[in-house]
Amino acid sequence: MSETARRPLGAKAAANRKLLVDAMRAGGFKNYAREWWHFALAREPFQKQRFDFPVTAE
């Protein structure tokens, strides 16, 4: 059910997934097709680097 182009899928859910993918693509991201919510920068500047640091709201 998590695939971006999953079929069958309700019309509203399919439209929302397409809206998200289109918006993210316009912002320079690419979708991982097996998870509709998973995106990465299309031109990732640190493809081989993994970052491990705390993220805070401050």
Helices and strands as residue ranges (DSSP letters): H 11-26, E 29-31, E 39-41
